[in-house]
Structures are given as C-alpha cells and as structure tokens.
C-alpha cells in the first residue's frame, strides 16, 4: 500500500513485523563494530552490511527488484549515533534507488531548488514505512535527525530495472559493464 507520494518520493507501508526487524538489526550491531560511513552522506555515521532477512527481502521485492551485490541481497544498517545530518549530496548514478526503512528516530529529508533553497521536505517515522527517493542521482537532497538519533535499514533497487530512476544510455552502459565504484555518491558542494 502506498502511504504517500509526490514527484520526488514514494512511501510504502512496511507490512512486516517492525519489532523483528529492530531486534535483527541490533543483533548485527552488537556482533561486530560498525564501519565509518561515506563522508558524502554523513561525516560520523556508522553502518553494518549484512544479508537481508527473508521477510524484508520478500516485502521490498514487491516494491521493486532488489540490487544484487556479490551474488546476494544486502542490507545496510545505518546508525547516526550523534544525530548529525545527512549531508547534501546526489546519489550515485550507477546504483539503484534507495529503499529506507526507519527503525529509531524521526527524520526529515529535504530536496532543493536550483537556487539552493529547500524545495520540499518529507518526514518519515519508524515502524510504518519503506521510503523511496525518486531520481536521487539527479536531485540534491539532505536530511536531519529530529530526535538526536537515527537507526535505519537501507537496501538498493536493481539499477537496470529501477522504476524510480530515469537513466541515460551512457549510465546504463556503465552499469552493464560492472566497472564502477560501489556506493559512489556525489557531494553537492
């Protein structure tokens, strides 16, 4: 079910047991230390990369075909432990759209006009949705934790079958070649 939609995002109902996802994420977080996030996204955030649980893979596969990394679907557990911002950036062109499942902490995501003013904001909350940013590779976006902490899951859509992105022929050829930097993002300024 679609919860909300505009020209730049789409939010789907979560439709899986939220508590199971939260417990699953926390188990992975205490199992090993987190890795430092890409500074184009967040300067101090941590993340964990792990196999996607079947319940989440099944749910997200109903939204779009998931990206395969090294032969299996991966989920990133994102922790903005210091409540810092999502730095203004463009998503990488060669990965698919982001599917974000908020677990702890409310979060505002912003898009921008060409004159660098905020165009629009969407507030997503834990336990109810799968948020998708449309054409994040073409649209500068940033965000902020509104409760001083954020924990979320992140999956990617298969870039070549992505219903949320418009790709040019050159980008499609790069994706098909397989020669590109994983998790690439472009800093805004």
C-alpha positions as CSV (number, residue, x, y, z in Angstrom):
1,X,0.0,0.0,0.0
2,X,1.2,3.5,-0.8
3,X,1.2,5.8,2.2
4,X,2.4,9.0,0.5
5,X,3.7,10.1,-2.9
6,X,5.0,13.1,-4.7
7,X,7.1,13.8,-7.8
8,X,10.3,13.1,-5.8
9,X,9.4,10.3,-3.3
10,X,7.1,7.4,-2.7
11,X,6.4,5.8,0.7
12,X,5.0,2.3,1.0
13,X,3.6,0.6,4.1
14,X,6.1,-1.6,5.9
15,X,3.9,-4.7,6.1
16,X,6.4,-6.7,8.2
17,X,6.8,-7.1,11.9
18,X,8.7,-4.0,12.9
19,X,10.0,-5.4,16.2
20,X,11.5,-8.4,14.4
21,X,13.5,-6.0,12.2
22,X,14.6,-3.9,15.1
23,X,15.8,-7.0,17.0
24,X,17.5,-8.4,13.9
25,X,19.4,-5.1,13.3
26,X,20.5,-4.8,17.0
27,X,21.9,-8.3,17.0
28,X,24.1,-7.5,14.0
29,X,25.2,-4.2,15.5
30,X,26.4,-5.9,18.7
31,X,28.0,-8.8,16.8
32,X,30.8,-6.6,15.2
33,X,31.9,-2.9,15.1
34,X,30.2,-0.6,12.6
35,X,32.2,0.8,9.7
36,X,32.5,4.6,9.1
37,X,30.0,6.0,6.6
38,X,30.8,7.6,3.3
39,X,31.6,11.2,4.2
40,X,29.4,12.4,1.3
41,X,26.4,11.0,3.2
42,X,27.3,11.6,6.8
43,X,30.6,12.5,8.4
44,X,30.4,10.3,11.5
45,X,27.7,7.7,10.9
46,X,28.3,4.0,11.2
47,X,27.0,1.2,9.1
48,X,26.9,-2.6,9.0
49,X,26.5,-4.6,5.8
50,X,24.7,-7.9,6.1
51,X,22.4,-10.4,4.3
52,X,18.8,-9.2,4.1
53,X,16.4,-11.2,6.2
54,X,13.8,-13.1,4.1
55,X,10.8,-11.2,5.5
56,X,12.4,-7.9,4.4
57,X,13.6,-9.2,1.1
58,X,10.1,-10.5,0.3
59,X,8.5,-7.2,1.2
60,X,10.9,-5.0,-0.7
61,X,10.8,-7.3,-3.7
62,X,7.1,-6.4,-4.0
63,X,8.1,-2.8,-4.4
64,X,11.0,-3.3,-6.9
65,X,13.6,-5.8,-7.9
66,X,16.5,-5.6,-5.4
67,X,20.1,-5.0,-6.3
68,X,22.4,-8.0,-6.0
69,X,25.8,-7.4,-4.5
70,X,28.3,-10.3,-4.8
71,X,25.5,-12.7,-5.6
72,X,23.2,-12.0,-2.6
73,X,20.9,-9.2,-1.5
74,X,22.5,-6.9,1.1
75,X,21.0,-4.6,3.7
76,X,22.9,-1.7,5.3
77,X,22.1,-0.9,8.9
78,X,22.7,2.9,9.3
79,X,23.3,4.5,12.6
80,X,23.5,8.2,13.0
81,X,24.6,7.8,16.6
82,X,25.4,11.5,17.1
83,X,22.2,12.8,15.5
84,X,24.2,14.6,12.8
85,X,22.8,15.5,9.4
86,X,22.6,13.6,6.1
87,X,25.0,15.8,4.1
88,X,23.6,17.4,0.9
89,X,24.5,15.2,-2.0
90,X,23.4,13.4,-5.1
91,X,23.2,9.6,-5.0
92,X,25.5,7.6,-7.3
93,X,24.1,7.2,-10.8
94,X,25.0,3.5,-11.1
95,X,23.2,2.1,-8.1
96,X,19.5,1.7,-7.9
97,X,17.2,3.9,-5.8
98,X,17.4,3.6,-2.0
99,X,14.8,1.8,0.0
100,X,14.9,3.2,3.5
101,X,13.2,1.5,6.5
102,X,13.4,3.8,9.6
103,X,13.8,1.9,12.8
104,X,14.5,4.5,15.5
105,X,14.2,8.3,15.4
106,X,12.2,10.6,13.2
107,X,13.9,12.0,10.1
108,X,13.3,14.9,7.7
109,X,14.6,14.6,4.2
110,X,14.8,17.7,2.0
111,X,15.1,18.3,-1.7
112,X,16.4,21.6,-3.2
113,X,15.7,24.1,-5.9
114,X,18.3,25.2,-8.4
115,X,18.8,28.4,-6.2
116,X,19.8,26.1,-3.3
117,X,16.6,26.8,-1.3
118,X,14.7,23.9,0.2
119,X,12.1,22.7,-2.4
120,X,10.2,20.3,-0.2
121,X,10.5,18.2,3.0
122,X,9.1,14.8,3.9
123,X,9.2,13.5,7.5
124,X,9.4,9.8,7.9
125,X,9.0,7.8,11.1
126,X,9.9,4.4,12.4
127,X,7.8,1.3,12.3
128,X,5.4,2.1,9.4
129,X,7.1,2.7,6.0
130,X,9.6,1.9,3.3
131,X,10.7,5.3,1.9
132,X,12.0,5.6,-1.7
133,X,13.7,8.7,-3.1
134,X,12.9,9.1,-6.8
135,X,15.8,10.2,-9.0
136,X,18.2,10.8,-6.1
137,X,21.1,10.8,-8.6
138,X,19.6,14.0,-10.3
139,X,18.2,15.8,-7.2
140,X,20.3,17.2,-4.4
141,X,19.0,16.1,-1.0
142,X,19.9,16.2,2.6
143,X,18.3,15.4,5.9
144,X,18.3,15.8,9.6
145,X,17.5,13.6,12.7
146,X,14.8,15.4,14.6
147,X,15.2,13.3,17.8
148,X,19.0,13.3,18.1
149,X,19.5,9.7,16.8
150,X,18.7,7.7,13.8
151,X,18.7,4.0,13.0
152,X,17.5,2.8,9.7
153,X,17.9,0.0,7.1
154,X,18.9,0.6,3.6
155,X,18.5,-1.6,0.5
156,X,19.0,-0.7,-3.1
157,X,16.8,-1.4,-6.2
158,X,18.4,-3.2,-9.2
159,X,19.6,-0.2,-11.2
160,X,18.7,-1.7,-14.6
161,X,15.2,-2.4,-13.6
162,X,14.6,0.6,-11.4
163,X,11.1,2.1,-11.7
164,X,12.2,5.1,-9.6
165,X,15.0,6.4,-11.7
166,X,15.5,7.8,-15.2
167,X,18.8,6.7,-16.6
168,X,20.6,7.8,-19.8
169,X,22.2,5.3,-22.2
170,X,25.8,6.1,-21.0
171,X,24.9,5.3,-17.4
172,X,23.1,2.1,-18.4
173,X,26.3,1.0,-20.4
174,X,28.5,1.7,-17.3
175,X,26.1,-0.4,-15.1
176,X,26.2,-3.3,-17.6
177,X,30.0,-3.2,-17.8
178,X,30.3,-3.6,-14.0
179,X,33.2,-1.2,-13.8
180,X,32.2,1.4,-11.3
181,X,32.8,2.4,-7.7
182,X,30.5,0.7,-5.3
183,X,28.4,3.1,-3.2
184,X,29.5,6.1,-5.1
185,X,27.9,9.4,-4.3
186,X,28.5,12.9,-5.5
187,X,29.0,15.7,-3.0
188,X,26.8,18.7,-3.6
189,X,29.3,21.4,-2.9
